[in-house]
């Protein structure tokens, strides 16, 4: 039922926009241009800021990111998956963007809550094999603000069932 209501809301907005365009074409075009210029200016400003951050971190790698965590209590696969996926998210700004554990996802890296919920979390889950089931019982649920929070969130998610792999010739009795 909510979908029908949403479609009616969209239809009402389209009709209102069409009516405004007919009654005030110059005003609608002017507002559209101003909004478009504002969005373009903000995107360029954000790109410049992220390029500046990346330049200031020249030479940093996953090693510094990984050293921010206790290797005995945090799965290295989770650390690597979070680092690489955040790099993928920032690839359009700079390939191999040097991510730090203290980076705030929204403020420092420009990853908003929708991106986090829709693409980042599912991408990291795929890389790690960790489930996104029962996230509400995770102590980091609703508290992911930094790259390190993201690592700890996935470290607390259920691990995949790891089948014991037998490598032929290794440890075999002769």
C-alpha positions as CSV (number, residue, x, y, z in Angstrom):
1,X,0.0,0.0,0.0
2,X,2.9,2.3,0.7
3,X,4.1,1.9,-2.8
4,X,0.8,3.2,-4.2
5,X,1.1,6.2,-1.9
6,X,4.6,6.9,-3.0
7,X,3.6,6.7,-6.7
8,X,0.8,9.2,-6.0
9,X,3.3,11.5,-4.3
10,X,5.7,11.4,-7.2
11,X,2.8,12.0,-9.7
12,X,1.7,15.0,-7.6
13,X,5.2,16.4,-7.6
14,X,5.6,15.9,-11.4
15,X,2.2,17.6,-12.0
16,X,3.1,20.5,-9.7
17,X,6.5,20.9,-11.5
18,X,4.7,20.9,-14.8
19,X,2.2,23.5,-13.7
20,X,4.9,25.7,-12.3
21,X,6.9,25.4,-15.6
22,X,3.8,26.4,-17.6
23,X,3.0,29.4,-15.3
24,X,6.5,30.6,-14.5
25,X,8.9,29.1,-17.1
26,X,11.7,31.7,-16.5
27,X,11.6,31.2,-12.7
28,X,11.7,27.4,-12.9
29,X,14.6,27.4,-15.4
30,X,16.4,30.0,-13.2
31,X,16.0,27.9,-10.0
32,X,17.0,24.7,-11.9
33,X,20.2,26.4,-13.2
34,X,21.0,27.8,-9.8
35,X,20.5,24.4,-8.1
36,X,22.6,22.7,-10.8
37,X,25.4,25.2,-10.4
38,X,25.4,24.7,-6.6
39,X,25.5,21.0,-6.9
40,X,28.4,21.2,-9.4
41,X,30.3,23.6,-7.2
42,X,29.9,21.4,-4.1
43,X,31.0,18.3,-6.0
44,X,34.2,20.1,-7.3
45,X,34.9,21.4,-3.8
46,X,34.6,17.9,-2.3
47,X,36.8,16.5,-5.0
48,X,39.5,19.1,-4.3
49,X,39.3,18.4,-0.5
50,X,39.6,14.7,-0.9
51,X,42.6,15.1,-3.4
52,X,44.2,17.3,-0.8
53,X,43.7,14.7,1.9
54,X,45.2,12.0,-0.3
55,X,48.2,14.2,-1.2
56,X,48.9,14.8,2.5
57,X,48.9,11.0,3.1
58,X,51.2,10.2,0.2
59,X,53.1,7.0,0.9
60,X,50.6,5.6,3.5
61,X,49.3,2.1,2.9
62,X,47.2,-0.7,4.4
63,X,50.1,-1.4,6.8
64,X,49.4,1.7,8.8
65,X,45.7,1.0,8.8
66,X,46.2,-2.5,9.9
67,X,48.5,-1.5,12.8
68,X,45.6,0.5,14.3
69,X,44.0,-2.8,15.3
70,X,44.9,-5.7,17.7
71,X,45.8,-8.5,15.3
72,X,44.9,-11.1,17.9
73,X,41.3,-9.9,18.3
74,X,40.4,-8.5,14.9
75,X,40.2,-10.7,11.8
76,X,42.9,-9.5,9.2
77,X,40.5,-10.4,6.4
78,X,38.0,-7.9,7.8
79,X,40.7,-5.2,8.1
80,X,41.7,-5.8,4.5
81,X,38.2,-5.9,3.2
82,X,37.2,-2.7,4.9
83,X,40.3,-0.9,3.7
84,X,40.0,-2.1,0.1
85,X,36.3,-1.4,-0.2
86,X,36.7,2.1,1.1
87,X,39.5,2.6,-1.4
88,X,37.1,1.4,-4.1
89,X,34.5,3.9,-2.9
90,X,37.1,6.7,-3.2
91,X,38.7,5.4,-6.5
92,X,37.1,8.2,-8.6
93,X,38.9,10.8,-6.5
94,X,42.3,9.0,-6.3
95,X,43.3,5.3,-7.0
96,X,44.7,3.7,-3.8
97,X,43.3,6.5,-1.6
98,X,45.1,6.1,1.8
99,X,42.5,5.4,4.4
100,X,43.1,5.8,8.1
101,X,41.3,4.0,10.9
102,X,40.3,7.3,12.5
103,X,38.7,8.6,9.3
104,X,35.1,9.6,9.8
105,X,33.1,8.0,7.0
106,X,30.8,10.9,6.4
107,X,32.8,14.0,7.3
108,X,36.3,12.9,6.2
109,X,35.6,10.4,3.4
110,X,32.3,11.6,2.1
111,X,30.6,8.2,2.6
112,X,27.0,9.0,3.6
113,X,24.6,6.8,5.6
114,X,22.8,5.7,2.4
115,X,26.0,4.6,0.7
116,X,27.0,2.8,3.9
117,X,23.8,0.9,4.1
118,X,23.3,0.2,0.4
119,X,26.7,-0.5,-1.1
120,X,29.5,-0.3,1.4
121,X,28.1,-2.8,3.9
122,X,27.0,-5.3,1.3
123,X,30.3,-5.0,-0.5
124,X,32.4,-5.7,2.6
125,X,30.0,-8.6,3.6
126,X,30.7,-10.1,0.1
127,X,34.5,-9.7,0.5
128,X,34.6,-11.2,4.0
129,X,31.8,-13.8,3.6
130,X,30.3,-12.3,6.8
131,X,26.6,-12.3,7.1
132,X,24.4,-9.1,7.4
133,X,21.8,-11.1,9.3
134,X,20.9,-10.1,12.8
135,X,22.8,-6.8,12.7
136,X,20.6,-5.4,15.4
137,X,22.4,-7.6,18.0
138,X,25.8,-6.2,16.9
139,X,27.2,-3.9,19.6
140,X,28.3,-1.5,16.8
141,X,24.9,-1.4,15.1
142,X,23.9,2.3,14.6
143,X,27.3,3.4,15.9
144,X,29.5,3.1,12.8
145,X,31.0,6.6,12.3
146,X,34.7,5.8,11.5
147,X,36.6,3.3,9.4
148,X,37.7,1.5,12.6
149,X,34.0,1.3,13.7
150,X,33.3,-0.4,10.4
151,X,36.1,-2.9,11.0
152,X,34.8,-3.7,14.5
153,X,31.2,-3.9,13.2
154,X,32.1,-6.6,10.7
155,X,34.5,-8.3,13.1
156,X,31.4,-8.9,15.4
157,X,29.2,-10.3,12.5
158,X,28.9,-14.0,12.2
159,X,31.8,-15.7,10.4
160,X,31.2,-18.0,7.5
161,X,31.3,-21.6,8.1
162,X,34.8,-22.5,7.1
163,X,35.1,-26.0,5.6
164,X,38.3,-27.6,6.6
165,X,40.4,-27.8,3.5
166,X,42.7,-30.7,3.1
167,X,45.7,-30.0,1.0
168,X,46.9,-33.2,-0.7
169,X,50.4,-34.3,0.5
170,X,50.5,-31.8,3.4
171,X,50.4,-33.6,6.7
172,X,49.5,-36.9,5.2
173,X,50.9,-40.1,6.6
174,X,53.1,-42.1,4.3
